[in-house]
């Protein structure tokens, strides 16, 4: 809006009441969708043999974009980020694909989404030697397969990583690295 400048044409033709009613309607729809909407941590996967029914499925460009990114490994949050459609629209599309029977829900283990994040953060602090130290931290924490680890096991691995990293990079940098690991774990798990 600029002072003293008027719009050459009226751009909103709906009444205030209808705009408010539309907002209320959208809120109700969103509340209903949240019951069936997947979480950002969910890992969708393609249904191997979708049931062939009498209903024909028609997908738009955005639905195809999301469907091609579903590989059983990426979380809904990762798909939303890669697709550029945003979290709400991606969740809406995934819910539609689930209703049509093309994909199914598979909640990821905490470690499945955290293990690659841990590797990236550790490499940022330790470089090439990070993976060896991270594997030792997993061993100390009792994690045999990081991709199947629980949230508690991944947080224990962050503690073990901090203890091991202190010898190599000092207490301050090890503390920073471990704090970043813990923060990322909490972000992904909430």
C-alpha positions in Angstrom: 0.0 0.0 0.0 1.2 3.5 -0.9 -0.2 6.7 0.5 -2.1 8.7 -2.0 -2.1 5.9 -4.6 -5.4 4.2 -5.5 -5.8 0.9 -7.3 -6.9 1.3 -10.9 -9.4 -1.6 -10.4 -11.1 -3.4 -7.6 -9.3 -6.7 -7.1 -11.4 -8.2 -4.3 -15.0 -8.6 -5.2 -16.1 -10.9 -2.4 -17.7 -9.6 0.7 -15.9 -9.5 4.1 -18.3 -12.2 5.4 -17.6 -14.6 2.5 -13.8 -14.1 3.0 -14.1 -14.9 6.7 -16.3 -17.9 6.0 -13.7 -19.2 3.5 -11.0 -18.8 6.2 -13.1 -20.7 8.7 -13.8 -23.4 6.1 -10.1 -23.8 5.3 -9.3 -24.1 9.1 -11.9 -26.9 9.4 -10.5 -28.7 6.4 -6.9 -28.4 7.8 -8.1 -29.8 11.1 -9.6 -32.8 9.3 -6.6 -33.2 7.1 -4.2 -33.3 10.1 -5.9 -36.5 11.3 -4.9 -38.2 8.0 -1.9 -36.0 7.1 1.5 -37.8 7.5 4.2 -36.5 9.9 7.3 -35.0 8.4 9.3 -37.9 9.8 7.2 -40.5 8.0 8.9 -42.4 5.2 6.4 -43.1 2.4 6.9 -46.0 0.1 5.3 -47.1 -3.1 2.7 -49.9 -2.8 4.2 -52.9 -4.8 0.9 -53.9 -6.3 -1.8 -51.2 -6.0 -5.3 -52.6 -6.0 -6.8 -52.1 -9.4 -10.3 -50.7 -8.8 -12.9 -49.2 -11.1 -11.7 -45.7 -10.1 -9.3 -44.1 -12.5 -6.5 -42.1 -10.8 -5.5 -38.8 -12.4 -2.4 -37.0 -11.1 -1.3 -33.4 -11.7 2.2 -32.2 -12.2 2.8 -31.6 -8.5 1.5 -35.0 -7.6 3.8 -36.6 -10.1 6.7 -34.6 -8.8 6.1 -35.9 -5.3 5.4 -39.5 -6.4 8.7 -39.7 -8.3 10.6 -38.7 -5.1 9.1 -41.5 -3.0 11.7 -44.2 -2.7 11.0 -45.7 0.8 14.1 -43.9 2.2 13.3 -40.1 2.2 11.1 -38.6 4.9 8.1 -36.4 4.0 10.1 -33.5 5.3 13.0 -34.3 2.9 10.6 -34.7 0.0 9.0 -31.3 0.9 12.4 -29.7 0.9 13.5 -31.3 -2.4 10.2 -30.7 -4.2 10.1 -27.0 -3.3 6.3 -27.3 -2.7 6.5 -26.6 1.0 5.5 -28.9 3.9 1.8 -28.3 3.9 1.3 -28.9 0.2 3.6 -31.9 0.2 1.7 -33.4 3.1 -1.6 -32.8 1.3 -0.3 -34.5 -1.8 1.1 -37.5 0.1 -2.3 -37.9 2.0 -4.0 -37.9 -1.4 -1.6 -40.5 -2.8 -2.2 -42.7 0.3 -6.0 -42.4 -0.1 -5.6 -43.5 -3.7 -3.6 -46.6 -2.6 -0.4 -45.7 -4.5 1.7 -45.3 -1.5 1.7 -46.5 2.1 2.9 -45.3 5.5 6.2 -46.4 7.0 7.4 -44.5 10.0 11.1 -44.3 10.0 13.3 -45.4 12.9 14.9 -42.4 14.5 18.3 -43.5 13.3 17.2 -43.8 9.7 16.9 -40.1 9.3 19.5 -39.1 12.0 22.4 -41.3 10.9 23.1 -39.3 7.7 22.7 -36.1 9.6 25.1 -37.2 12.3 27.7 -38.1 9.6 27.4 -34.7 7.9 27.7 -32.8 11.2 30.6 -34.9 12.4 32.4 -34.5 9.1 32.1 -30.7 9.4 34.1 -30.8 12.7 36.5 -33.7 12.0 36.8 -34.0 8.3 37.7 -37.4 6.8 38.2 -39.0 10.2 34.7 -38.3 11.4 33.2 -41.6 10.2 35.7 -43.7 12.2 35.0 -41.7 15.4 31.2 -41.8 14.8 31.3 -45.6 14.4 33.2 -45.9 17.7 30.6 -43.7 19.3 27.9 -46.0 18.0 29.8 -49.0 19.4 30.1 -47.4 22.8 26.4 -46.5 22.8 25.5 -50.1 21.9 24.1 -49.2 18.5 24.8 -52.0 16.1 22.8 -50.5 13.1 22.5 -46.7 13.2 19.7 -46.7 10.7 17.5 -48.8 13.1 18.5 -47.0 16.3 16.0 -45.4 18.6 16.0 -41.8 19.6 17.5 -42.7 23.0 20.3 -44.7 21.3 21.1 -41.8 18.9 21.3 -39.4 21.8 23.6 -41.8 23.7 25.8 -42.0 20.6 26.0 -38.1 20.6 27.2 -38.3 24.2 29.8 -41.0 23.3 30.9 -38.9 20.2 31.5 -35.9 22.4 33.7 -37.9 24.8 35.7 -39.5 22.0 36.0 -36.2 20.1 37.4 -34.3 23.1 40.8 -36.1 22.6 41.0 -35.0 19.0 39.5 -31.5 18.7 39.3 -30.3 22.4 36.5 -30.0 24.8 35.0 -26.8 23.3 34.7 -28.0 19.7 33.6 -31.4 20.8 30.9 -29.8 22.9 29.8 -27.7 20.0 29.7 -30.7 17.7 27.7 -32.8 20.2 25.3 -29.9 20.9 24.7 -29.7 17.2 24.1 -33.5 17.0 21.6 -33.3 19.9 19.8 -30.2 18.5 19.4 -31.9 15.1 18.1 -35.1 16.8 15.5 -33.1 18.7 14.4 -31.2 15.5 13.9 -34.4 13.6 12.2 -36.2 16.4 9.7 -33.5 17.3 
